[in-house]
Each structure stands twice: as C-alpha cells, then as structure tokens.
Amino acid sequence: MSLSSSAPLPTLLSRASKTIMVASLGVFGLLVAVNNMTDYGSNYEFVRHVLSMDTTFPGNALRWRAVSSPVLWHIFYMLIIAAEFLTGTLFSFAALQMARTVKASAEEFRSARALVPVATALGFMIWFFGFSVVGGEWFAMWQSHIWNGQEAAFRFFMTMLGVCVFTQQGD
C-alpha cells in the first residue's frame, strides 16, 4: 500500500464513499445478527408464524407446506442468524481491505473490493431467496398482515445490490 497517493481527489472521494457504504452494510449485517441473538424470542416468533403459516388466509390451499416442528423453526432461525452474521463479517472485512487501499493503485483497490459481490450474494440469498422466495411464496408470507417481512427484505437486498454495483465501478 502506498502511503502517499497520486490519485486525484475525486478518485479518493469515490473510493472513500465506496468504503463507507460497504462498512455500513457490514455494521448492518452484524447488528441484525446480534439483535436476533440478544432478542432471540422476538424474531423467533416471526420465523415460527411464517413457517407454521398460521396467519395466512383462512382456507389457504397452500397450508400443506406449513412446518409445525419447533425444532425445525429453531434450525431455520439459527441458519438465518448465521448467514446474517457471515454477511456482515464479509462486508466488514471487505471494507477494511478497501480502507487499507484507498490511496493505493487502481489494481490494489479493485482487488480489495473483491469480497463485496460475495457478501452481496449471501445477503441476496438471505433477504431475497429466504424472505421473498421461501418465506414470501413457499410459505405465503405475503398473505399475513402481521408477519410479512417482504418489504423490509426488499429494502435490504436492493441496498446491497446498489452498493455492490457502485463499488464495482472503476475509479
């Protein structure tokens, strides 16, 4: 890493902006995981209701998909928490690598941001595939007025996708 930079100010500002955004996603993922661990019961109820499909429309023909096992509810929830933690960790590590190379060559900075798409893909798997596809469609979460997390999940994965696209742009 070069301590002095020959990069123009706009390049440094762009790199710093990218780094801050990625760091923010890292804090977000870690905070969501920590919140779910320290207040386990609140979002466990969310997972339980979605998987049991007990707040979907009466007479819902898809109720055969419901999961009624508390053990499976806990397993699903633990997998979600682990994936959130890993997503936050990957974004945080990417941000640290990026911060170390803000003043470095374009090649070094490009290399430092390599984990951003990986973290984004994992976040996308949680909040799009997990919440929109599995929760929203398979377990008909969209039918619940109380336990529907699709809107929040959409904000999360779209933010991640936007930051990923921005960070992968050249200097």
VENKA-V365510 format. One record per residue. N is the residue number from 1. RES is the residue in one letter. OMEGA is omega in radians with two decimals (NA if undefined). NEAR is the number of other C-alpha atoms within 12 Angstrom. D_LAST is the distance of its C-alpha to the last C-alpha in whole Angstrom. Layout:
n:N res:RES omega:OMEGA near:NEAR d_last:D_LAST
n:N res:RES omega:OMEGA near:NEAR d_last:D_LAST
//
This chain:
n:1 res:M omega:3.11 near:18 d_last:17
n:2 res:S omega:3.13 near:15 d_last:17
n:3 res:L omega:3.06 near:13 d_last:18
n:4 res:S omega:-3.05 near:13 d_last:17
n:5 res:S omega:3.00 near:16 d_last:14
n:6 res:S omega:3.13 near:15 d_last:13
n:7 res:A omega:3.10 near:21 d_last:9
n:8 res:P omega:-3.11 near:17 d_last:10
n:9 res:L omega:3.12 near:14 d_last:11
n:10 res:P omega:3.10 near:14 d_last:9
n:11 res:T omega:3.12 near:22 d_last:6
n:12 res:L omega:3.13 near:26 d_last:9
n:13 res:L omega:3.10 near:17 d_last:10
n:14 res:S omega:3.13 near:26 d_last:7
n:15 res:R omega:3.11 near:37 d_last:7
n:16 res:A omega:3.11 near:27 d_last:11
n:17 res:S omega:3.12 near:22 d_last:11
n:18 res:K omega:-3.13 near:39 d_last:10
n:19 res:T omega:3.14 near:37 d_last:13
n:20 res:I omega:3.13 near:26 d_last:15
n:21 res:M omega:3.13 near:32 d_last:16
n:22 res:V omega:3.10 near:45 d_last:16
n:23 res:A omega:3.12 near:34 d_last:18
n:24 res:S omega:3.08 near:28 d_last:20
n:25 res:L omega:3.07 near:39 d_last:21
n:26 res:G omega:3.11 near:34 d_last:22
n:27 res:V omega:3.13 near:27 d_last:25
n:28 res:F omega:-3.11 near:28 d_last:25
n:29 res:G omega:3.14 near:37 d_last:26
n:30 res:L omega:3.13 near:28 d_last:28
n:31 res:L omega:3.09 near:23 d_last:30
n:32 res:V omega:3.14 near:30 d_last:31
n:33 res:A omega:3.14 near:29 d_last:33
n:34 res:V omega:3.10 near:24 d_last:34
n:35 res:N omega:-3.14 near:20 d_last:36
n:36 res:N omega:3.10 near:27 d_last:37
n:37 res:M omega:-3.07 near:23 d_last:39
n:38 res:T omega:3.06 near:14 d_last:40
n:39 res:D omega:-3.01 near:15 d_last:41
n:40 res:Y omega:-3.03 near:21 d_last:42
n:41 res:G omega:-3.07 near:17 d_last:45
n:42 res:S omega:-3.11 near:16 d_last:43
n:43 res:N omega:2.97 near:28 d_last:40
n:44 res:Y omega:3.10 near:30 d_last:43
n:45 res:E omega:3.10 near:24 d_last:45
n:46 res:F omega:-3.13 near:28 d_last:42
n:47 res:V omega:-3.13 near:43 d_last:42
n:48 res:R omega:-3.11 near:31 d_last:46
n:49 res:H omega:3.12 near:32 d_last:46
n:50 res:V omega:-3.09 near:41 d_last:44
n:51 res:L omega:3.14 near:41 d_last:45
n:52 res:S omega:3.09 near:30 d_last:48
n:53 res:M omega:-3.06 near:38 d_last:48
n:54 res:D omega:3.08 near:30 d_last:51
n:55 res:T omega:3.05 near:27 d_last:49
n:56 res:T omega:-3.09 near:30 d_last:48
n:57 res:F omega:3.06 near:18 d_last:51
n:58 res:P omega:3.13 near:13 d_last:54
n:59 res:G omega:-3.13 near:12 d_last:56
n:60 res:N omega:-3.11 near:18 d_last:52
n:61 res:A omega:-3.14 near:14 d_last:53
n:62 res:L omega:-3.06 near:21 d_last:49
n:63 res:R omega:3.09 near:24 d_last:51
n:64 res:W omega:3.14 near:16 d_last:52
n:65 res:R omega:-3.05 near:21 d_last:48
n:66 res:A omega:3.07 near:28 d_last:49
n:67 res:V omega:-3.07 near:25 d_last:49
n:68 res:S omega:-3.09 near:19 d_last:52
n:69 res:S omega:3.07 near:15 d_last:51
n:70 res:P omega:3.11 near:18 d_last:50
n:71 res:V omega:3.12 near:15 d_last:49
n:72 res:L omega:3.08 near:18 d_last:47
n:73 res:W omega:3.14 near:26 d_last:45
n:74 res:H omega:3.13 near:24 d_last:45
n:75 res:I omega:3.10 near:18 d_last:43
n:76 res:F omega:-3.09 near:28 d_last:41
n:77 res:Y omega:3.13 near:32 d_last:40
n:78 res:M omega:3.09 near:23 d_last:39
n:79 res:L omega:3.10 near:22 d_last:37
n:80 res:I omega:-3.13 near:33 d_last:35
n:81 res:I omega:-3.14 near:33 d_last:35
n:82 res:A omega:3.14 near:24 d_last:34
n:83 res:A omega:3.09 near:30 d_last:31
n:84 res:E omega:3.13 near:38 d_last:30
n:85 res:F omega:3.13 near:31 d_last:30
n:86 res:L omega:3.09 near:33 d_last:28
n:87 res:T omega:3.12 near:42 d_last:25
n:88 res:G omega:3.13 near:36 d_last:25
n:89 res:T omega:3.14 near:34 d_last:25
n:90 res:L omega:3.09 near:35 d_last:22
n:91 res:F omega:-3.14 near:43 d_last:20
n:92 res:S omega:3.12 near:33 d_last:21
n:93 res:F omega:3.10 near:29 d_last:21
n:94 res:A omega:3.13 near:38 d_last:17
n:95 res:A omega:3.10 near:38 d_last:16
n:96 res:L omega:3.11 near:28 d_last:18
n:97 res:Q omega:3.13 near:31 d_last:16
n:98 res:M omega:-3.14 near:39 d_last:13
n:99 res:A omega:3.13 near:31 d_last:15
n:100 res:R omega:-3.04 near:24 d_last:16
n:101 res:T omega:-3.13 near:30 d_last:13
n:102 res:V omega:-3.10 near:39 d_last:11
n:103 res:K omega:-3.08 near:32 d_last:12
n:104 res:A omega:3.13 near:28 d_last:12
n:105 res:S omega:3.11 near:26 d_last:10
n:106 res:A omega:-3.13 near:27 d_last:7
n:107 res:E omega:3.13 near:17 d_last:10
n:108 res:E omega:3.13 near:21 d_last:12
n:109 res:F omega:3.11 near:36 d_last:9
n:110 res:R omega:3.12 near:29 d_last:9
n:111 res:S omega:-3.11 near:23 d_last:13
n:112 res:A omega:-3.09 near:34 d_last:13
n:113 res:R omega:-3.06 near:41 d_last:12
n:114 res:A omega:-3.13 near:26 d_last:15
n:115 res:L omega:-3.11 near:31 d_last:17
n:116 res:V omega:3.10 near:43 d_last:16
n:117 res:P omega:3.11 near:28 d_last:17
n:118 res:V omega:3.10 near:24 d_last:20
n:119 res:A omega:3.11 near:36 d_last:21
n:120 res:T omega:3.13 near:41 d_last:20
n:121 res:A omega:3.12 near:26 d_last:23
n:122 res:L omega:3.08 near:31 d_last:25
n:123 res:G omega:3.10 near:43 d_last:25
n:124 res:F omega:3.11 near:32 d_last:25
n:125 res:M omega:3.13 near:28 d_last:28
n:126 res:I omega:-2.92 near:38 d_last:30
n:127 res:W omega:3.01 near:36 d_last:29
n:128 res:F omega:-3.08 near:30 d_last:29
n:129 res:F omega:-3.09 near:22 d_last:32
n:130 res:G omega:-3.05 near:33 d_last:34
n:131 res:F omega:-3.09 near:37 d_last:34
n:132 res:S omega:-3.09 near:29 d_last:34
n:133 res:V omega:-3.07 near:22 d_last:35
n:134 res:V omega:-3.11 near:25 d_last:38
n:135 res:G omega:-3.05 near:37 d_last:39
n:136 res:G omega:-3.06 near:30 d_last:38
n:137 res:E omega:-3.10 near:26 d_last:40
n:138 res:W omega:-3.13 near:26 d_last:42
n:139 res:F omega:3.04 near:36 d_last:43
n:140 res:A omega:3.12 near:35 d_last:43
n:141 res:M omega:-3.12 near:38 d_last:42
n:142 res:W omega:-3.14 near:25 d_last:41
n:143 res:Q omega:-3.09 near:27 d_last:45
n:144 res:S omega:3.08 near:26 d_last:45
n:145 res:H omega:-3.07 near:18 d_last:45
n:146 res:I omega:-2.99 near:19 d_last:45
n:147 res:W omega:3.14 near:31 d_last:42
n:148 res:N omega:-3.11 near:29 d_last:40
n:149 res:G omega:-3.06 near:32 d_last:36
n:150 res:Q omega:-3.11 near:32 d_last:34
n:151 res:E omega:3.10 near:19 d_last:33
n:152 res:A omega:3.13 near:17 d_last:31
n:153 res:A omega:3.12 near:25 d_last:30
n:154 res:F omega:3.11 near:26 d_last:28
n:155 res:R omega:-3.10 near:19 d_last:27
n:156 res:F omega:-3.04 near:31 d_last:25
n:157 res:F omega:3.08 near:32 d_last:24
n:158 res:M omega:3.07 near:22 d_last:23
n:159 res:T omega:3.12 near:24 d_last:21
n:160 res:M omega:3.14 near:39 d_last:20
n:161 res:L omega:3.12 near:29 d_last:19
n:162 res:G omega:3.13 near:23 d_last:17
n:163 res:V omega:3.13 near:30 d_last:15
n:164 res:C omega:3.13 near:32 d_last:14
n:165 res:V omega:-3.13 near:20 d_last:13
n:166 res:F omega:-3.09 near:23 d_last:10
n:167 res:T omega:-3.11 near:35 d_last:9
n:168 res:Q omega:3.06 near:28 d_last:9
n:169 res:Q omega:3.12 near:19 d_last:7
n:170 res:G omega:-3.12 near:18 d_last:4
n:171 res:D omega:NA near:26 d_last:0
//
